[in-house]
Amino acid sequence: MNARRAAWLFLAPALLVLVPFFVLPVLGAFALSLTDYDLYALADIHNLRFVALANYWALLHRPLFWAALGHTLYFVAVGVPLSMAVSLGAALLLHSPLARCRAFFRTALFAPVVTTAAAVAVVWRYLFDTRYGWVNHALGWLGIHPVDWLGDPHWAMPAIILFAVWKNFGYNMIIFLAGLQAIPVELYEAARIDGASAWRQFRHVTLPLLGPTALMVAVLTVSGYFQLFAEPYVMTEGGPLQSTTSVLYLMYEDGFKWWNLGTASAVAFLLFAAMFAVTASMLRLARRRGWA
Amino acid sequence: MNPRLARALVNGLLAGGAVVALFPLLWMLSASFMPAGAASTLPPPWWPAHPTLGNYHALFVRAGMGRYLLNSLLVSGAITALSLACNLLAGYAFAKLRFAGRERLFRAVLGLLVIPAQVAMLPLFLMFEYAGLVDSYAGVILPGMATAFGIFLVRQYARGIPDELLEAARIDGAGELRIFVQIVLPLLKPVIATLAIYTFLTAWNDFMWPLIELTGQDHYTLPLGLASLAREHARDSELMMAGAVVTVLPVLVLFLAMQRYYIDGLLLGSVKG
């Protein structure tokens, strides 16, 4: 068996999975978004019609689509910086030479990451309970009045953001920690000899050298947070008053509750486009400013 | 700042963070042993005053949680084993075997990482609808059998294998498959462990695709079973906590046992650029 034939034989199983079950469906999704595929077409394919960009046009005139996009952007714009700040804070604490029992703290802080989102979302639904939940009980110790977290359209998304930060900060914490450990100790020594305070060392040594790591973490977290779905599905069912309906939740309802698969595909592509636009402009901005 | 104060501050903040991270999980465990209604009292109780296994009994005997548990084990186990095979073969081929168009094909595979999986889900559902695979184990397993991320991870690791080792085996007349099984696989052990635990956890926790693909309860995995129970029994918090324990505990234990490999994978995977 020559090497070239062996190579293609080795690649064959993976390509036979990726091409029919991922590449073709992605191309198919675009084709589907140009049709009016619905329950009638599902029953009889002859009812299918080509509608060109009509699905996209209709979506751009549908208030619920813009609302869902707004909720998703709210989740990304508040959730990502908050998650990253908590991750960086936790990484700095773990990296501090003063920290004790580091292995234990690292594991404890990371544990929420590996838990099942749908299951811990159920747990947090009870923690957010207005009357009996621990969140309001703990706020009560500080003298803060109970908040109707999941029942009030103004508080439902912040509640989901708090949950997402709790669930996800450990992941980026590990990446930041590795970034901190890669900074040469000599740089801090040199800064100390020059009389730099702890804050100035952080500002002028740690932050600039962590720049590329932070950029990568930001891009990965933004694309992850755009895919908000299980949290609203389990905690709020998109409510109250559709205040937690994300773009993917809308896609799921359009596609599998109302069986408008053509519209739902257009929603999926617009989400992809929004995600791509945001992450690409982050990368461009970072390059222009010389952060990475 | 006074060094003792600084030390107390750093460790105090870490301890506070650990409490916040672990409290929901510990409360879930504690409330799962409370009799119905006990968790919904004021002030919220820390411990079960009269611990009971009644919730677990109800879950497995009446709510079919045993079936969901077996489904989850089957689906996640199959995805892990099959995707390991596919990703290892392909990752090694991209790293060490020469063929025309290798770099271009690999870049195409990397490009797939940018596309969110949800874009493919609607046509995939239709494909499976026409193929009669909706509401089947195969429908959940098939799309997970190879991943661009897994191929990338194996390739990064396999690039470290010295070419001389493979050449020597070829000169001795060993076939490519034998070289792969007898020489390459033992060298890839760490990345196999990493990829195995990562894939298993991802498959176990997966929610959206199984939710779309599995239309009947017979094939439900644990997250789906729990989410549907939570919609029916919204007020039975103690029962739901027991269900969450059954769902979360297996992956948490697996993670604790293989933590090093999981974290290695996380770090390897995050240096994509």
HADDOCK unambig.tbl for C-alpha pairs under 7 A between the chains (distance, minus, plus):
assign (segid A and resid 1 and name CA) (segid B and resid 175 and name CA) 6.73 0.50 0.50
assign (segid A and resid 3 and name CA) (segid B and resid 97 and name CA) 6.49 0.50 0.50
assign (segid A and resid 3 and name CA) (segid B and resid 98 and name CA) 6.86 0.50 0.50
assign (segid A and resid 4 and name CA) (segid B and resid 98 and name CA) 6.35 0.50 0.50
assign (segid A and resid 4 and name CA) (segid B and resid 99 and name CA) 5.22 0.50 0.50
assign (segid A and resid 6 and name CA) (segid B and resid 176 and name CA) 6.50 0.50 0.50
assign (segid A and resid 7 and name CA) (segid B and resid 93 and name CA) 5.40 0.50 0.50
assign (segid A and resid 7 and name CA) (segid B and resid 97 and name CA) 5.75 0.50 0.50
assign (segid A and resid 7 and name CA) (segid B and resid 99 and name CA) 6.84 0.50 0.50
assign (segid A and resid 10 and name CA) (segid B and resid 89 and name CA) 5.08 0.50 0.50
assign (segid A and resid 10 and name CA) (segid B and resid 90 and name CA) 5.61 0.50 0.50
assign (segid A and resid 10 and name CA) (segid B and resid 93 and name CA) 6.21 0.50 0.50
assign (segid A and resid 11 and name CA) (segid B and resid 89 and name CA) 6.46 0.50 0.50
assign (segid A and resid 11 and name CA) (segid B and resid 90 and name CA) 4.56 0.50 0.50
assign (segid A and resid 11 and name CA) (segid B and resid 93 and name CA) 6.62 0.50 0.50
assign (segid A and resid 13 and name CA) (segid B and resid 86 and name CA) 5.56 0.50 0.50
assign (segid A and resid 14 and name CA) (segid B and resid 86 and name CA) 4.90 0.50 0.50
assign (segid A and resid 14 and name CA) (segid B and resid 87 and name CA) 6.38 0.50 0.50
assign (segid A and resid 14 and name CA) (segid B and resid 90 and name CA) 6.29 0.50 0.50
assign (segid A and resid 14 and name CA) (segid B and resid 146 and name CA) 5.36 0.50 0.50
assign (segid A and resid 17 and name CA) (segid B and resid 143 and name CA) 6.67 0.50 0.50
assign (segid A and resid 17 and name CA) (segid B and resid 145 and name CA) 6.45 0.50 0.50
assign (segid A and resid 17 and name CA) (segid B and resid 146 and name CA) 6.05 0.50 0.50
assign (segid A and resid 18 and name CA) (segid B and resid 146 and name CA) 6.39 0.50 0.50
assign (segid A and resid 21 and name CA) (segid B and resid 124 and name CA) 6.77 0.50 0.50
assign (segid A and resid 21 and name CA) (segid B and resid 143 and name CA) 5.35 0.50 0.50
assign (segid A and resid 22 and name CA) (segid B and resid 120 and name CA) 6.07 0.50 0.50
assign (segid A and resid 25 and name CA) (segid B and resid 120 and name CA) 4.81 0.50 0.50
assign (segid A and resid 25 and name CA) (segid B and resid 123 and name CA) 5.20 0.50 0.50
assign (segid A and resid 25 and name CA) (segid B and resid 124 and name CA) 5.72 0.50 0.50
assign (segid A and resid 26 and name CA) (segid B and resid 119 and name CA) 5.97 0.50 0.50
assign (segid A and resid 26 and name CA) (segid B and resid 120 and name CA) 4.65 0.50 0.50
assign (segid A and resid 28 and name CA) (segid B and resid 123 and name CA) 6.00 0.50 0.50
assign (segid A and resid 29 and name CA) (segid B and resid 119 and name CA) 6.59 0.50 0.50
assign (segid A and resid 29 and name CA) (segid B and resid 120 and name CA) 6.31 0.50 0.50
assign (segid A and resid 29 and name CA) (segid B and resid 122 and name CA) 6.83 0.50 0.50
assign (segid A and resid 29 and name CA) (segid B and resid 123 and name CA) 5.70 0.50 0.50
assign (segid A and resid 93 and name CA) (segid B and resid 10 and name CA) 6.10 0.50 0.50
assign (segid A and resid 93 and name CA) (segid B and resid 14 and name CA) 6.79 0.50 0.50
assign (segid A and resid 98 and name CA) (segid B and resid 7 and name CA) 5.35 0.50 0.50
assign (segid A and resid 98 and name CA) (segid B and resid 10 and name CA) 6.81 0.50 0.50
assign (segid A and resid 99 and name CA) (segid B and resid 10 and name CA) 6.24 0.50 0.50
assign (segid A and resid 99 and name CA) (segid B and resid 11 and name CA) 5.73 0.50 0.50
assign (segid A and resid 100 and name CA) (segid B and resid 11 and name CA) 6.68 0.50 0.50
assign (segid A and resid 105 and name CA) (segid B and resid 14 and name CA) 6.79 0.50 0.50
assign (segid A and resid 105 and name CA) (segid B and resid 18 and name CA) 6.36 0.50 0.50
assign (segid A and resid 108 and name CA) (segid B and resid 18 and name CA) 5.60 0.50 0.50
assign (segid A and resid 108 and name CA) (segid B and resid 21 and name CA) 6.69 0.50 0.50
assign (segid A and resid 108 and name CA) (segid B and resid 22 and name CA) 6.56 0.50 0.50
assign (segid A and resid 109 and name CA) (segid B and resid 17 and name CA) 6.94 0.50 0.50
assign (segid A and resid 109 and name CA) (segid B and resid 18 and name CA) 5.54 0.50 0.50
assign (segid A and resid 109 and name CA) (segid B and resid 21 and name CA) 5.65 0.50 0.50
assign (segid A and resid 112 and name CA) (segid B and resid 21 and name CA) 6.60 0.50 0.50
assign (segid A and resid 114 and name CA) (segid B and resid 251 and name CA) 6.94 0.50 0.50
assign (segid A and resid 114 and name CA) (segid B and resid 252 and name CA) 6.56 0.50 0.50
assign (segid A and resid 115 and name CA) (segid B and resid 248 and name CA) 5.54 0.50 0.50
assign (segid A and resid 115 and name CA) (segid B and resid 251 and name CA) 6.82 0.50 0.50
assign (segid A and resid 115 and name CA) (segid B and resid 252 and name CA) 6.49 0.50 0.50
assign (segid A and resid 116 and name CA) (segid B and resid 205 and name CA) 4.75 0.50 0.50
assign (segid A and resid 116 and name CA) (segid B and resid 248 and name CA) 5.83 0.50 0.50
assign (segid A and resid 117 and name CA) (segid B and resid 205 and name CA) 6.80 0.50 0.50
assign (segid A and resid 118 and name CA) (segid B and resid 223 and name CA) 5.77 0.50 0.50
assign (segid A and resid 118 and name CA) (segid B and resid 227 and name CA) 6.71 0.50 0.50
assign (segid A and resid 119 and name CA) (segid B and resid 223 and name CA) 6.22 0.50 0.50
assign (segid A and resid 119 and name CA) (segid B and resid 226 and name CA) 6.89 0.50 0.50
assign (segid A and resid 119 and name CA) (segid B and resid 244 and name CA) 4.98 0.50 0.50
assign (segid A and resid 119 and name CA) (segid B and resid 247 and name CA) 6.62 0.50 0.50
assign (segid A and resid 119 and name CA) (segid B and resid 248 and name CA) 6.88 0.50 0.50
assign (segid A and resid 120 and name CA) (segid B and resid 244 and name CA) 6.78 0.50 0.50
assign (segid A and resid 123 and name CA) (segid B and resid 28 and name CA) 6.49 0.50 0.50
assign (segid A and resid 123 and name CA) (segid B and resid 241 and name CA) 6.46 0.50 0.50
assign (segid A and resid 126 and name CA) (segid B and resid 237 and name CA) 6.97 0.50 0.50
assign (segid A and resid 132 and name CA) (segid B and resid 40 and name CA) 5.50 0.50 0.50
assign (segid A and resid 132 and name CA) (segid B and resid 41 and name CA) 6.35 0.50 0.50
assign (segid A and resid 132 and name CA) (segid B and resid 42 and name CA) 6.47 0.50 0.50
assign (segid A and resid 132 and name CA) (segid B and resid 44 and name CA) 6.17 0.50 0.50
assign (segid A and resid 134 and name CA) (segid B and resid 44 and name CA) 6.81 0.50 0.50
assign (segid A and resid 166 and name CA) (segid B and resid 21 and name CA) 6.67 0.50 0.50
assign (segid A and resid 175 and name CA) (segid B and resid 267 and name CA) 6.35 0.50 0.50
assign (segid A and resid 230 and name CA) (segid B and resid 207 and name CA) 6.83 0.50 0.50
assign (segid A and resid 234 and name CA) (segid B and resid 227 and name CA) 6.21 0.50 0.50
assign (segid A and resid 261 and name CA) (segid B and resid 122 and name CA) 6.77 0.50 0.50
assign (segid A and resid 265 and name CA) (segid B and resid 122 and name CA) 6.74 0.50 0.50
assign (segid A and resid 268 and name CA) (segid B and resid 119 and name CA) 5.39 0.50 0.50
assign (segid A and resid 269 and name CA) (segid B and resid 119 and name CA) 6.70 0.50 0.50
